[in-house]
Amino acid sequence: MKTHPSIAVAIPTRNQSNLLRDALDSVFRQTVPVVDVVVCDDAGTDDCGAVVEAYRRELPAEQAGVLRYVRNEACLGIGGNFDRGVREAAGEYVIKLDSDDILEPRFAEVLGGALEGNERAGWAHGNVMNIREDRTPLALAHTRKRSGYYGGGEALRAYLRHNDTCHCVMIRKRAYLEVGGYRPEMTTAEDWLLWLEMLMRGWGYCFVEEVVAQMRKYDDRWDLMTRRRQRFVASMEYMEGHLGRLLGEVVLPEGCTGEEVMAGFRATAAKLCRASAMDEGDGATRRLLFATAVRYVPTAGNRVAAAVLGPLPRGVTVRMAALGGMPRVLARRVLTTLKGGRRS
């Protein structure tokens, strides 16, 4: 690794000034110095700017000079604000740190070293500890991968099935700019599209098994979750079109075909929509999710689920979803108990 790697940090934020100090503390406790720290405020209505300025005054002079605050006059949304933050950050590598997350002290050192050792790695990430809002630990968000470099067709197929890169990530800026970065049209799942585009354009990534960050998890707010699911449907529509256009521009990794890419995307989008529908309390949003699942994968199972489960109350489908994850014998016993019957 270089003695003084050019590592910057982009902290996209909106109305989370109460959590920002934790994120900044973690940045300035890194075992290797960062050259630029940009807090990118997406037209928030809180005191984010004042918090950054107060924090800067507490820093030693050599650190205070690298902390900057920029503000969008109009809300760009998740994808647009993330894109501005990464582009603003002046470093060969850019750490994207959500303002409610926290880096472990070795984050920059470990992931920077991984990128230095793999010139075709477009990004690097590691294991993450999920924490509550008050920072008490919940559980390890384990990806079940070994440390190393991942690329080619197998990596692309894996990411078509599941995006297992968390929000805390280090990006090679050259790769980011080459693929066009985060898309403002993506109001959720913006990371998934970025990683797929990097993999489709021949970049790979690095993973380290070390726990390198902490990510806050919140108690579900059903009104907020409903809006997120509506945005997810819109983002999937944009993503489908973008991937289709991209297939006309790139040479896919050996062994992968355009048909495989689109089929994999649609299967995963349908699975996510159907799973979300089972837990959705708003009837119109539930029907939208089921209908989207059918559009992407019009199997008999998805059609029956849309027709039969769509009109049911949320509580019923939540219990059904839980039963679906049980072993069959245990599920039968629970169903028998719910019905008030006896097993023969």
Secondary structure, DSSP 8 states (H G I E B T S, - for coil): --SS--EEEEEEESS-HHHHHHHHHHHTT-SS--SEEEEEE-S-SSSHHHHHHHHHHHS-HHHHTTEEEEE-SS--HHHHHHHHHHHHS-SSEEEE--TT-EE-TTHHHHHHHHHHT-TTEEEEEEEEEEE-TTS-EEEEE-----SEEE-HHHHHHHHHH-----S-EEEEHHHHHHHT-S-TT-SSSHHHHHHHHHHHTT-EEEEEEEEEEEEE-----HHHHHHHHHHHHHHHHHHHHHHHHHHTT----TT--HHHHHHHHHHHHHHHHHHHHHT---HHHHHHHHHHHHHHS--HHHHHHHHHHTTS-HHHHHHHHHHHTS-HHHHHHHHHHHHT----
